[in-house]
Amino acid sequence: MPPRKRRSYATEYKVEAAHRVIDTGRTIAEVARELGIDAGMLSNWVRDERRRVEAATVHGDEPLSASERAELQALRRRVSEQDKTLRS
């Protein structure tokens, strides 16, 4: 039997998944089931995102709000689409 391929996830996906736990107070297990991913993996993402937010706060920066993250993600998508159009 061939080895199973590892799935990779975009950073934006990881951050959004982590914030489904952080912002809503739902459990990691519940969100992991909803997304169809491993709870241990989501736990790591949540831990990493909490550390990132805490580090931003320590340095006097405000972490992005949910609407700012959504806007940033949409803008990155647009830039990516425009980049693909320019390369064609």
PyMOL Python script that loads the backbone (N, CA, C, O; Angstrom):
from pymol import cmd

cmd.read_pdbstr("""\
ATOM      1  N   MET A   1       0.835  -1.159   0.000  1.00  0.00           N
ATOM      2  CA  MET A   1       0.000   0.000   0.000  1.00  0.00           C
ATOM      3  C   MET A   1       0.899   1.248   0.000  1.00  0.00           C
ATOM      4  O   MET A   1       1.792   1.359   0.840  1.00  0.00           O
ATOM      5  N   PRO A   2       0.673   2.189  -0.935  1.00  0.00           N
ATOM      6  CA  PRO A   2       1.536   3.369  -0.998  1.00  0.00           C
ATOM      7  C   PRO A   2       1.312   4.276   0.210  1.00  0.00           C
ATOM      8  O   PRO A   2       0.223   4.309   0.784  1.00  0.00           O
ATOM      9  N   PRO A   3       2.360   5.011   0.585  1.00  0.00           N
ATOM     10  CA  PRO A   3       2.204   5.904   1.740  1.00  0.00           C
ATOM     11  C   PRO A   3       1.172   6.995   1.443  1.00  0.00           C
ATOM     12  O   PRO A   3       1.018   7.440   0.305  1.00  0.00           O
ATOM     13  N   ARG A   4       0.490   7.399   2.471  1.00  0.00           N
ATOM     14  CA  ARG A   4      -0.548   8.408   2.342  1.00  0.00           C
ATOM     15  C   ARG A   4       0.084   9.786   2.171  1.00  0.00           C
ATOM     16  O   ARG A   4       1.045  10.124   2.861  1.00  0.00           O
ATOM     17  N   LYS A   5      -0.458  10.578   1.250  1.00  0.00           N
ATOM     18  CA  LYS A   5       0.065  11.920   1.031  1.00  0.00           C
ATOM     19  C   LYS A   5      -0.347  12.829   2.176  1.00  0.00           C
ATOM     20  O   LYS A   5      -1.471  12.752   2.673  1.00  0.00           O
ATOM     21  N   ARG A   6       0.572  13.687   2.587  1.00  0.00           N
ATOM     22  CA  ARG A   6       0.259  14.679   3.619  1.00  0.00           C
ATOM     23  C   ARG A   6      -0.463  15.837   2.988  1.00  0.00           C
ATOM     24  O   ARG A   6      -0.051  16.342   1.944  1.00  0.00           O
ATOM     25  N   ARG A   7      -1.527  16.256   3.607  1.00  0.00           N
ATOM     26  CA  ARG A   7      -2.242  17.430   3.124  1.00  0.00           C
ATOM     27  C   ARG A   7      -1.557  18.665   3.665  1.00  0.00           C
ATOM     28  O   ARG A   7      -1.074  18.674   4.797  1.00  0.00           O
ATOM     29  N   SER A   8      -1.516  19.698   2.861  1.00  0.00           N
ATOM     30  CA  SER A   8      -0.987  20.966   3.349  1.00  0.00           C
ATOM     31  C   SER A   8      -2.112  21.990   3.315  1.00  0.00           C
ATOM     32  O   SER A   8      -3.010  21.918   2.476  1.00  0.00           O
ATOM     33  N   TYR A   9      -2.054  22.923   4.219  1.00  0.00           N
ATOM     34  CA  TYR A   9      -3.097  23.928   4.351  1.00  0.00           C
ATOM     35  C   TYR A   9      -2.473  25.311   4.254  1.00  0.00           C
ATOM     36  O   TYR A   9      -1.383  25.549   4.775  1.00  0.00           O
ATOM     37  N   ALA A  10      -3.165  26.212   3.589  1.00  0.00           N
ATOM     38  CA  ALA A  10      -2.698  27.587   3.471  1.00  0.00           C
ATOM     39  C   ALA A  10      -2.725  28.252   4.842  1.00  0.00           C
ATOM     40  O   ALA A  10      -3.550  27.917   5.691  1.00  0.00           O
ATOM     41  N   THR A  11      -1.825  29.186   5.043  1.00  0.00           N
ATOM     42  CA  THR A  11      -1.752  29.900   6.310  1.00  0.00           C
ATOM     43  C   THR A  11      -3.077  30.570   6.640  1.00  0.00           C
ATOM     44  O   THR A  11      -3.512  30.556   7.792  1.00  0.00           O
ATOM     45  N   GLU A  12      -3.720  31.155   5.636  1.00  0.00           N
ATOM     46  CA  GLU A  12      -4.999  31.832   5.870  1.00  0.00           C
ATOM     47  C   GLU A  12      -6.045  30.851   6.404  1.00  0.00           C
ATOM     48  O   GLU A  12      -6.829  31.191   7.289  1.00  0.00           O
ATOM     49  N   TYR A  13      -6.048  29.638   5.862  1.00  0.00           N
ATOM     50  CA  TYR A  13      -7.002  28.624   6.310  1.00  0.00           C
ATOM     51  C   TYR A  13      -6.748  28.275   7.777  1.00  0.00           C
ATOM     52  O   TYR A  13      -7.684  28.158   8.569  1.00  0.00           O
ATOM     53  N   LYS A  14      -5.480  28.112   8.126  1.00  0.00           N
ATOM     54  CA  LYS A  14      -5.129  27.764   9.498  1.00  0.00           C
ATOM     55  C   LYS A  14      -5.574  28.858  10.472  1.00  0.00           C
ATOM     56  O   LYS A  14      -6.128  28.574  11.534  1.00  0.00           O
ATOM     57  N   VAL A  15      -5.321  30.107  10.093  1.00  0.00           N
ATOM     58  CA  VAL A  15      -5.679  31.232  10.959  1.00  0.00           C
ATOM     59  C   VAL A  15      -7.192  31.311  11.114  1.00  0.00           C
ATOM     60  O   VAL A  15      -7.695  31.495  12.223  1.00  0.00           O
ATOM     61  N   GLU A  16      -7.916  31.175  10.016  1.00  0.00           N
ATOM     62  CA  GLU A  16      -9.374  31.236  10.091  1.00  0.00           C
ATOM     63  C   GLU A  16      -9.937  30.088  10.921  1.00  0.00           C
ATOM     64  O   GLU A  16     -10.867  30.283  11.703  1.00  0.00           O
ATOM     65  N   ALA A  17      -9.379  28.894  10.754  1.00  0.00           N
ATOM     66  CA  ALA A  17      -9.836  27.745  11.542  1.00  0.00           C
ATOM     67  C   ALA A  17      -9.566  27.987  13.025  1.00  0.00           C
ATOM     68  O   ALA A  17     -10.414  27.704  13.871  1.00  0.00           O
ATOM     69  N   ALA A  18      -8.390  28.509  13.332  1.00  0.00           N
ATOM     70  CA  ALA A  18      -8.043  28.792  14.731  1.00  0.00           C
ATOM     71  C   ALA A  18      -8.997  29.825  15.320  1.00  0.00           C
ATOM     72  O   ALA A  18      -9.408  29.710  16.474  1.00  0.00           O
ATOM     73  N   HIS A  19      -9.346  30.822  14.533  1.00  0.00           N
ATOM     74  CA  HIS A  19     -10.231  31.864  15.053  1.00  0.00           C
ATOM     75  C   HIS A  19     -11.675  31.389  15.196  1.00  0.00           C
ATOM     76  O   HIS A  19     -12.456  32.008  15.919  1.00  0.00           O
ATOM     77  N   ARG A  20     -12.036  30.313  14.527  1.00  0.00           N
ATOM     78  CA  ARG A  20     -13.364  29.737  14.777  1.00  0.00           C
ATOM     79  C   ARG A  20     -13.439  29.223  16.208  1.00  0.00           C
ATOM     80  O   ARG A  20     -14.514  29.195  16.808  1.00  0.00           O
ATOM     81  N   VAL A  21     -12.312  28.822  16.744  1.00  0.00           N
ATOM     82  CA  VAL A  21     -12.254  28.373  18.141  1.00  0.00           C
ATOM     83  C   VAL A  21     -12.098  29.576  19.062  1.00  0.00           C
ATOM     84  O   VAL A  21     -12.848  29.727  20.027  1.00  0.00           O
ATOM     85  N   ILE A  22     -11.121  30.435  18.763  1.00  0.00           N
ATOM     86  CA  ILE A  22     -10.780  31.560  19.642  1.00  0.00           C
ATOM     87  C   ILE A  22     -11.930  32.552  19.760  1.00  0.00           C
ATOM     88  O   ILE A  22     -12.286  32.961  20.866  1.00  0.00           O
ATOM     89  N   ASP A  23     -12.513  32.940  18.632  1.00  0.00           N
ATOM     90  CA  ASP A  23     -13.524  34.001  18.634  1.00  0.00           C
ATOM     91  C   ASP A  23     -14.892  33.536  19.118  1.00  0.00           C
ATOM     92  O   ASP A  23     -15.664  34.331  19.653  1.00  0.00           O
ATOM     93  N   THR A  24     -15.193  32.263  18.935  1.00  0.00           N
ATOM     94  CA  THR A  24     -16.539  31.789  19.263  1.00  0.00           C
ATOM     95  C   THR A  24     -16.616  31.056  20.596  1.00  0.00           C
ATOM     96  O   THR A  24     -17.703  30.879  21.146  1.00  0.00           O
ATOM     97  N   GLY A  25     -15.472  30.630  21.115  1.00  0.00           N
ATOM     98  CA  GLY A  25     -15.486  29.879  22.362  1.00  0.00           C
ATOM     99  C   GLY A  25     -15.904  28.419  22.187  1.00  0.00           C
ATOM    100  O   GLY A  25     -16.078  27.692  23.166  1.00  0.00           O
ATOM    101  N   ARG A  26     -16.064  27.996  20.918  1.00  0.00           N
ATOM    102  CA  ARG A  26     -16.410  26.593  20.670  1.00  0.00           C
ATOM    103  C   ARG A  26     -15.192  25.720  20.939  1.00  0.00           C
ATOM    104  O   ARG A  26     -14.063  26.210  20.975  1.00  0.00           O
ATOM    105  N   THR A  27     -15.425  24.434  21.126  1.00  0.00           N
ATOM    106  CA  THR A  27     -14.322  23.527  21.430  1.00  0.00           C
ATOM    107  C   THR A  27     -13.545  23.197  20.165  1.00  0.00           C
ATOM    108  O   THR A  27     -14.059  23.273  19.049  1.00  0.00           O
ATOM    109  N   ILE A  28     -12.295  22.831  20.379  1.00  0.00           N
ATOM    110  CA  ILE A  28     -11.438  22.428  19.267  1.00  0.00           C
ATOM    111  C   ILE A  28     -12.026  21.194  18.589  1.00  0.00           C
ATOM    112  O   ILE A  28     -12.046  21.108  17.361  1.00  0.00           O
ATOM    113  N   ALA A  29     -12.503  20.244  19.381  1.00  0.00           N
ATOM    114  CA  ALA A  29     -13.070  19.018  18.813  1.00  0.00           C
ATOM    115  C   ALA A  29     -14.273  19.328  17.923  1.00  0.00           C
ATOM    116  O   ALA A  29     -14.418  18.751  16.845  1.00  0.00           O
ATOM    117  N   GLU A  30     -15.127  20.232  18.373  1.00  0.00           N
ATOM    118  CA  GLU A  30     -16.324  20.588  17.615  1.00  0.00           C
ATOM    119  C   GLU A  30     -15.960  21.234  16.275  1.00  0.00           C
ATOM    120  O   GLU A  30     -16.515  20.870  15.238  1.00  0.00           O
ATOM    121  N   VAL A  31     -15.041  22.181  16.297  1.00  0.00           N
ATOM    122  CA  VAL A  31     -14.636  22.874  15.070  1.00  0.00           C
ATOM    123  C   VAL A  31     -13.895  21.910  14.143  1.00  0.00           C
ATOM    124  O   VAL A  31     -14.088  21.944  12.928  1.00  0.00           O
ATOM    125  N   ALA A  32     -13.056  21.058  14.709  1.00  0.00           N
ATOM    126  CA  ALA A  32     -12.316  20.087  13.897  1.00  0.00           C
ATOM    127  C   ALA A  32     -13.279  19.146  13.171  1.00  0.00           C
ATOM    128  O   ALA A  32     -13.083  18.851  11.992  1.00  0.00           O
ATOM    129  N   ARG A  33     -14.310  18.676  13.863  1.00  0.00           N
ATOM    130  CA  ARG A  33     -15.315  17.815  13.223  1.00  0.00           C
ATOM    131  C   ARG A  33     -16.009  18.563  12.094  1.00  0.00           C
ATOM    132  O   ARG A  33     -16.205  18.022  11.006  1.00  0.00           O
ATOM    133  N   GLU A  34     -16.376  19.806  12.360  1.00  0.00           N
ATOM    134  CA  GLU A  34     -17.068  20.624  11.362  1.00  0.00           C
ATOM    135  C   GLU A  34     -16.213  20.801  10.104  1.00  0.00           C
ATOM    136  O   GLU A  34     -16.729  20.772   8.987  1.00  0.00           O
ATOM    137  N   LEU A  35     -14.901  20.987  10.295  1.00  0.00           N
ATOM    138  CA  LEU A  35     -14.005  21.218   9.164  1.00  0.00           C
ATOM    139  C   LEU A  35     -13.455  19.930   8.560  1.00  0.00           C
ATOM    140  O   LEU A  35     -12.865  19.947   7.480  1.00  0.00           O
ATOM    141  N   GLY A  36     -13.649  18.821   9.255  1.00  0.00           N
ATOM    142  CA  GLY A  36     -13.146  17.545   8.761  1.00  0.00           C
ATOM    143  C   GLY A  36     -11.637  17.415   8.868  1.00  0.00           C
ATOM    144  O   GLY A  36     -10.991  16.808   8.014  1.00  0.00           O
ATOM    145  N   ILE A  37     -11.080  17.995   9.931  1.00  0.00           N
ATOM    146  CA  ILE A  37      -9.637  17.916  10.144  1.00  0.00           C
ATOM    147  C   ILE A  37      -9.353  17.316  11.517  1.00  0.00           C
ATOM    148  O   ILE A  37     -10.250  17.196  12.351  1.00  0.00           O
ATOM    149  N   ASP A  38      -8.105  16.942  11.738  1.00  0.00           N
ATOM    150  CA  ASP A  38      -7.692  16.328  12.993  1.00  0.00           C
ATOM    151  C   ASP A  38      -7.695  17.360  14.124  1.00  0.00           C
ATOM    152  O   ASP A  38      -7.187  18.469  13.954  1.00  0.00           O
ATOM    153  N   ALA A  39      -8.258  17.005  15.259  1.00  0.00           N
ATOM    154  CA  ALA A  39      -8.350  17.920  16.396  1.00  0.00           C
ATOM    155  C   ALA A  39      -6.967  18.301  16.925  1.00  0.00           C
ATOM    156  O   ALA A  39      -6.763  19.437  17.353  1.00  0.00           O
ATOM    157  N   GLY A  40      -6.026  17.375  16.900  1.00  0.00           N
ATOM    158  CA  GLY A  40      -4.667  17.672  17.358  1.00  0.00           C
ATOM    159  C   GLY A  40      -4.000  18.725  16.492  1.00  0.00           C
ATOM    160  O   GLY A  40      -3.298  19.603  16.995  1.00  0.00           O
ATOM    161  N   MET A  41      -4.220  18.633  15.198  1.00  0.00           N
ATOM    162  CA  MET A  41      -3.661  19.596  14.269  1.00  0.00           C
ATOM    163  C   MET A  41      -4.283  20.975  14.509  1.00  0.00           C
ATOM    164  O   MET A  41      -3.572  21.979  14.547  1.00  0.00           O
ATOM    165  N   LEU A  42      -5.599  21.024  14.670  1.00  0.00           N
ATOM    166  CA  LEU A  42      -6.278  22.285  14.941  1.00  0.00           C
ATOM    167  C   LEU A  42      -5.807  22.857  16.274  1.00  0.00           C
ATOM    168  O   LEU A  42      -5.654  24.072  16.404  1.00  0.00           O
ATOM    169  N   SER A  43      -5.579  22.010  17.249  1.00  0.00           N
ATOM    170  CA  SER A  43      -5.078  22.459  18.543  1.00  0.00           C
ATOM    171  C   SER A  43      -3.745  23.189  18.384  1.00  0.00           C
ATOM    172  O   SER A  43      -3.517  24.219  19.018  1.00  0.00           O
ATOM    173  N   ASN A  44      -2.869  22.653  17.537  1.00  0.00           N
ATOM    174  CA  ASN A  44      -1.588  23.314  17.268  1.00  0.00           C
ATOM    175  C   ASN A  44      -1.800  24.681  16.619  1.00  0.00           C
ATOM    176  O   ASN A  44      -1.134  25.654  16.973  1.00  0.00           O
ATOM    177  N   TRP A  45      -2.734  24.747  15.665  1.00  0.00           N
ATOM    178  CA  TRP A  45      -3.008  26.016  14.988  1.00  0.00           C
ATOM    179  C   TRP A  45      -3.541  27.051  15.968  1.00  0.00           C
ATOM    180  O   TRP A  45      -3.162  28.220  15.910  1.00  0.00           O
ATOM    181  N   VAL A  46      -4.423  26.619  16.871  1.00  0.00           N
ATOM    182  CA  VAL A  46      -4.998  27.530  17.868  1.00  0.00           C
ATOM    183  C   VAL A  46      -3.895  28.031  18.792  1.00  0.00           C
ATOM    184  O   VAL A  46      -3.821  29.225  19.084  1.00  0.00           O
ATOM    185  N   ARG A  47      -3.051  27.134  19.245  1.00  0.00           N
ATOM    186  CA  ARG A  47      -1.934  27.518  20.122  1.00  0.00           C
ATOM    187  C   ARG A  47      -1.028  28.530  19.421  1.00  0.00           C
ATOM    188  O   ARG A  47      -0.658  29.547  20.007  1.00  0.00           O
ATOM    189  N   ASP A  48      -0.672  28.248  18.169  1.00  0.00           N
ATOM    190  CA  ASP A  48       0.189  29.152  17.411  1.00  0.00           C
ATOM    191  C   ASP A  48      -0.453  30.521  17.215  1.00  0.00           C
ATOM    192  O   ASP A  48       0.218  31.545  17.340  1.00  0.00           O
ATOM    193  N   GLU A  49      -1.746  30.545  16.910  1.00  0.00           N
ATOM    194  CA  GLU A  49      -2.443  31.818  16.686  1.00  0.00           C
ATOM    195  C   GLU A  49      -2.557  32.601  17.987  1.00  0.00           C
ATOM    196  O   GLU A  49      -2.406  33.823  17.986  1.00  0.00           O
ATOM    197  N   ARG A  50      -2.816  31.928  19.076  1.00  0.00           N
ATOM    198  CA  ARG A  50      -2.876  32.633  20.371  1.00  0.00           C
ATOM    199  C   ARG A  50      -1.524  33.255  20.706  1.00  0.00           C
ATOM    200  O   ARG A  50      -1.460  34.371  21.220  1.00  0.00           O
ATOM    201  N   ARG A  51      -0.449  32.535  20.416  1.00  0.00           N
ATOM    202  CA  ARG A  51       0.901  33.077  20.644  1.00  0.00           C
ATOM    203  C   ARG A  51       1.145  34.289  19.750  1.00  0.00           C
ATOM    204  O   ARG A  51       1.717  35.281  20.200  1.00  0.00           O
ATOM    205  N   ARG A  52       0.720  34.220  18.493  1.00  0.00           N
ATOM    206  CA  ARG A  52       0.926  35.326  17.557  1.00  0.00           C
ATOM    207  C   ARG A  52       0.169  36.564  18.026  1.00  0.00           C
ATOM    208  O   ARG A  52       0.707  37.670  18.003  1.00  0.00           O
ATOM    209  N   VAL A  53      -1.080  36.378  18.450  1.00  0.00           N
ATOM    210  CA  VAL A  53      -1.892  37.491  18.933  1.00  0.00           C
ATOM    211  C   VAL A  53      -1.270  38.087  20.199  1.00  0.00           C
ATOM    212  O   VAL A  53      -1.208  39.307  20.353  1.00  0.00           O
ATOM    213  N   GLU A  54      -0.816  37.227  21.091  1.00  0.00           N
ATOM    214  CA  GLU A  54      -0.190  37.697  22.324  1.00  0.00           C
ATOM    215  C   GLU A  54       1.091  38.468  22.023  1.00  0.00           C
ATOM    216  O   GLU A  54       1.342  39.505  22.636  1.00  0.00           O
ATOM    217  N   ALA A  55       1.904  37.977  21.089  1.00  0.00           N
ATOM    218  CA  ALA A  55       3.147  38.666  20.722  1.00  0.00           C
ATOM    219  C   ALA A  55       2.850  40.030  20.112  1.00  0.00           C
ATOM    220  O   ALA A  55       3.560  40.997  20.385  1.00  0.00           O
ATOM    221  N   ALA A  56       1.812  40.116  19.292  1.00  0.00           N
ATOM    222  CA  ALA A  56       1.431  41.406  18.700  1.00  0.00           C
ATOM    223  C   ALA A  56       1.027  42.379  19.792  1.00  0.00           C
ATOM    224  O   ALA A  56       1.392  43.554  19.746  1.00  0.00           O
ATOM    225  N   THR A  57       0.281  41.902  20.766  1.00  0.00           N
ATOM    226  CA  THR A  57      -0.176  42.748  21.860  1.00  0.00           C
ATOM    227  C   THR A  57       1.005  43.242  22.696  1.00  0.00           C
ATOM    228  O   THR A  57       1.048  44.409  23.086  1.00  0.00           O
ATOM    229  N   VAL A  58       1.955  42.360  22.966  1.00  0.00           N
ATOM    230  CA  VAL A  58       3.142  42.718  23.753  1.00  0.00           C
ATOM    231  C   VAL A  58       3.932  43.819  23.050  1.00  0.00           C
ATOM    232  O   VAL A  58       4.489  44.704  23.699  1.00  0.00           O
ATOM    233  N   HIS A  59       3.976  43.759  21.716  1.00  0.00           N
ATOM    234  CA  HIS A  59       4.725  44.756  20.944  1.00  0.00           C
ATOM    235  C   HIS A  59       3.897  46.003  20.644  1.00  0.00           C
ATOM    236  O   HIS A  59       4.332  46.862  19.876  1.00  0.00           O
ATOM    237  N   GLY A  60       2.724  46.110  21.234  1.00  0.00           N
ATOM    238  CA  GLY A  60       1.898  47.296  21.063  1.00  0.00           C
ATOM    239  C   GLY A  60       1.067  47.314  19.799  1.00  0.00           C
ATOM    240  O   GLY A  60       0.465  48.337  19.473  1.00  0.00           O
ATOM    241  N   ASP A  61       1.018  46.205  19.080  1.00  0.00           N
ATOM    242  CA  ASP A  61       0.208  46.114  17.868  1.00  0.00           C
ATOM    243  C   ASP A  61      -1.145  45.503  18.202  1.00  0.00           C
ATOM    244  O   ASP A  61      -1.266  44.685  19.114  1.00  0.00           O
ATOM    245  N   GLU A  62      -2.146  45.908  17.457  1.00  0.00           N
ATOM    246  CA  GLU A  62      -3.470  45.315  17.601  1.00  0.00           C
ATOM    247  C   GLU A  62      -3.599  44.157  16.610  1.00  0.00           C
ATOM    248  O   GLU A  62      -3.325  44.347  15.425  1.00  0.00           O
ATOM    249  N   PRO A  63      -4.002  42.978  17.049  1.00  0.00           N
ATOM    250  CA  PRO A  63      -4.230  41.886  16.096  1.00  0.00           C
ATOM    251  C   PRO A  63      -5.406  42.234  15.195  1.00  0.00           C
ATOM    252  O   PRO A  63      -6.278  43.015  15.576  1.00  0.00           O
ATOM    253  N   LEU A  64      -5.427  41.657  14.008  1.00  0.00           N
ATOM    254  CA  LEU A  64      -6.505  41.923  13.054  1.00  0.00           C
ATOM    255  C   LEU A  64      -7.838  41.413  13.585  1.00  0.00           C
ATOM    256  O   LEU A  64      -7.904  40.360  14.219  1.00  0.00           O
ATOM    257  N   SER A  65      -8.888  42.165  13.322  1.00  0.00           N
ATOM    258  CA  SER A  65     -10.239  41.722  13.677  1.00  0.00           C
ATOM    259  C   SER A  65     -10.699  40.709  12.632  1.00  0.00           C
ATOM    260  O   SER A  65     -10.049  40.528  11.603  1.00  0.00           O
ATOM    261  N   ALA A  66     -11.808  40.064  12.901  1.00  0.00           N
ATOM    262  CA  ALA A  66     -12.343  39.073  11.953  1.00  0.00           C
ATOM    263  C   ALA A  66     -12.641  39.727  10.608  1.00  0.00           C
ATOM    264  O   ALA A  66     -12.352  39.138   9.566  1.00  0.00           O
ATOM    265  N   SER A  67     -13.212  40.930  10.607  1.00  0.00           N
ATOM    266  CA  SER A  67     -13.528  41.594   9.336  1.00  0.00           C
ATOM    267  C   SER A  67     -12.255  42.017   8.605  1.00  0.00           C
ATOM    268  O   SER A  67     -12.205  41.970   7.376  1.00  0.00           O
ATOM    269  N   GLU A  68     -11.237  42.426   9.343  1.00  0.00           N
ATOM    270  CA  GLU A  68      -9.965  42.786   8.708  1.00  0.00           C
ATOM    271  C   GLU A  68      -9.285  41.563   8.105  1.00  0.00           C
ATOM    272  O   GLU A  68      -8.706  41.641   7.022  1.00  0.00           O
ATOM    273  N   ARG A  69      -9.355  40.432   8.808  1.00  0.00           N
ATOM    274  CA  ARG A  69      -8.781  39.202   8.260  1.00  0.00           C
ATOM    275  C   ARG A  69      -9.505  38.785   6.988  1.00  0.00           C
ATOM    276  O   ARG A  69      -8.869  38.358   6.025  1.00  0.00           O
ATOM    277  N   ALA A  70     -10.832  38.906   6.976  1.00  0.00           N
ATOM    278  CA  ALA A  70     -11.619  38.556   5.796  1.00  0.00           C
ATOM    279  C   ALA A  70     -11.266  39.475   4.629  1.00  0.00           C
ATOM    280  O   ALA A  70     -11.117  39.021   3.495  1.00  0.00           O
ATOM    281  N   GLU A  71     -11.134  40.766   4.915  1.00  0.00           N
ATOM    282  CA  GLU A  71     -10.776  41.719   3.864  1.00  0.00           C
ATOM    283  C   GLU A  71      -9.383  41.420   3.320  1.00  0.00           C
ATOM    284  O   GLU A  71      -9.173  41.450   2.107  1.00  0.00           O
ATOM    285  N   LEU A  72      -8.442  41.137   4.196  1.00  0.00           N
ATOM    286  CA  LEU A  72      -7.088  40.815   3.774  1.00  0.00           C
ATOM    287  C   LEU A  72      -7.078  39.562   2.901  1.00  0.00           C
ATOM    288  O   LEU A  72      -6.390  39.515   1.881  1.00  0.00           O
ATOM    289  N   GLN A  73      -7.835  38.560   3.303  1.00  0.00           N
ATOM    290  CA  GLN A  73      -7.904  37.325   2.530  1.00  0.00           C
ATOM    291  C   GLN A  73      -8.492  37.592   1.146  1.00  0.00           C
ATOM    292  O   GLN A  73      -7.994  37.058   0.154  1.00  0.00           O
ATOM    293  N   ALA A  74      -9.544  38.409   1.064  1.00  0.00           N
ATOM    294  CA  ALA A  74     -10.158  38.737  -0.221  1.00  0.00           C
ATOM    295  C   ALA A  74      -9.173  39.510  -1.102  1.00  0.00           C
ATOM    296  O   ALA A  74      -9.086  39.261  -2.305  1.00  0.00           O
ATOM    297  N   LEU A  75      -8.443  40.435  -0.513  1.00  0.00           N
ATOM    298  CA  LEU A  75      -7.466  41.205  -1.283  1.00  0.00           C
ATOM    299  C   LEU A  75      -6.334  40.316  -1.792  1.00  0.00           C
ATOM    300  O   LEU A  75      -5.885  40.474  -2.927  1.00  0.00           O
ATOM    301  N   ARG A  76      -5.879  39.397  -0.971  1.00  0.00           N
ATOM    302  CA  ARG A  76      -4.825  38.473  -1.408  1.00  0.00           C
ATOM    303  C   ARG A  76      -5.313  37.603  -2.564  1.00  0.00           C
ATOM    304  O   ARG A  76      -4.564  37.313  -3.496  1.00  0.00           O
ATOM    305  N   ARG A  77      -6.577  37.193  -2.490  1.00  0.00           N
ATOM    306  CA  ARG A  77      -7.153  36.401  -3.576  1.00  0.00           C
ATOM    307  C   ARG A  77      -7.172  37.208  -4.870  1.00  0.00           C
ATOM    308  O   ARG A  77      -6.812  36.702  -5.933  1.00  0.00           O
ATOM    309  N   ARG A  78      -7.598  38.473  -4.772  1.00  0.00           N
ATOM    310  CA  ARG A  78      -7.655  39.343  -5.956  1.00  0.00           C
ATOM    311  C   ARG A  78      -6.272  39.545  -6.555  1.00  0.00           C
ATOM    312  O   ARG A  78      -6.110  39.490  -7.774  1.00  0.00           O
ATOM    313  N   VAL A  79      -5.281  39.777  -5.713  1.00  0.00           N
ATOM    314  CA  VAL A  79      -3.914  39.968  -6.198  1.00  0.00           C
ATOM    315  C   VAL A  79      -3.426  38.694  -6.887  1.00  0.00           C
ATOM    316  O   VAL A  79      -2.793  38.755  -7.941  1.00  0.00           O
ATOM    317  N   SER A  80      -3.720  37.560  -6.294  1.00  0.00           N
ATOM    318  CA  SER A  80      -3.314  36.286  -6.882  1.00  0.00           C
ATOM    319  C   SER A  80      -3.958  36.080  -8.246  1.00  0.00           C
ATOM    320  O   SER A  80      -3.297  35.643  -9.188  1.00  0.00           O
ATOM    321  N   GLU A  81      -5.250  36.394  -8.354  1.00  0.00           N
ATOM    322  CA  GLU A  81      -5.961  36.248  -9.633  1.00  0.00           C
ATOM    323  C   GLU A  81      -5.377  37.201 -10.678  1.00  0.00           C
ATOM    324  O   GLU A  81      -5.202  36.821 -11.836  1.00  0.00           O
ATOM    325  N   GLN A  82      -5.077  38.434 -10.273  1.00  0.00           N
ATOM    326  CA  GLN A  82      -4.514  39.396 -11.204  1.00  0.00           C
ATOM    327  C   GLN A  82      -3.112  38.966 -11.636  1.00  0.00           C
ATOM    328  O   GLN A  82      -2.728  39.146 -12.792  1.00  0.00           O
ATOM    329  N   ASP A  83      -2.361  38.404 -10.709  1.00  0.00           N
ATOM    330  CA  ASP A  83      -1.017  37.915 -11.023  1.00  0.00           C
ATOM    331  C   ASP A  83      -1.095  36.792 -12.050  1.00  0.00           C
ATOM    332  O   ASP A  83      -0.288  36.743 -12.979  1.00  0.00           O
ATOM    333  N   LYS A  84      -2.059  35.890 -11.892  1.00  0.00           N
ATOM    334  CA  LYS A  84      -2.224  34.796 -12.853  1.00  0.00           C
ATOM    335  C   LYS A  84      -2.615  35.339 -14.225  1.00  0.00           C
ATOM    336  O   LYS A  84      -2.164  34.829 -15.251  1.00  0.00           O
ATOM    337  N   THR A  85      -3.449  36.368 -14.240  1.00  0.00           N
ATOM    338  CA  THR A  85      -3.870  36.974 -15.508  1.00  0.00           C
ATOM    339  C   THR A  85      -2.663  37.620 -16.206  1.00  0.00           C
ATOM    340  O   THR A  85      -2.521  37.508 -17.424  1.00  0.00           O
ATOM    341  N   LEU A  86      -1.815  38.280 -15.457  1.00  0.00           N
ATOM    342  CA  LEU A  86      -0.639  38.944 -16.038  1.00  0.00           C
ATOM    343  C   LEU A  86       0.359  37.930 -16.583  1.00  0.00           C
ATOM    344  O   LEU A  86       1.042  38.203 -17.569  1.00  0.00           O
ATOM    345  N   ARG A  87       0.449  36.776 -15.958  1.00  0.00           N
ATOM    346  CA  ARG A  87       1.395  35.749 -16.402  1.00  0.00           C
ATOM    347  C   ARG A  87       0.901  35.007 -17.651  1.00  0.00           C
ATOM    348  O   ARG A  87       1.690  34.366 -18.344  1.00  0.00           O
ATOM    349  N   SER A  88      -0.390  35.093 -17.933  1.00  0.00           N
ATOM    350  CA  SER A  88      -0.963  34.378 -19.080  1.00  0.00           C
ATOM    351  C   SER A  88      -0.661  35.078 -20.384  1.00  0.00           C
ATOM    352  O   SER A  88      -1.070  34.609 -21.446  1.00  0.00           O
TER     353      SER A  88
END
""", "prot")
cmd.dss("prot")
cmd.show_as("cartoon", "prot")
cmd.util.cbc("prot")
cmd.orient("prot")
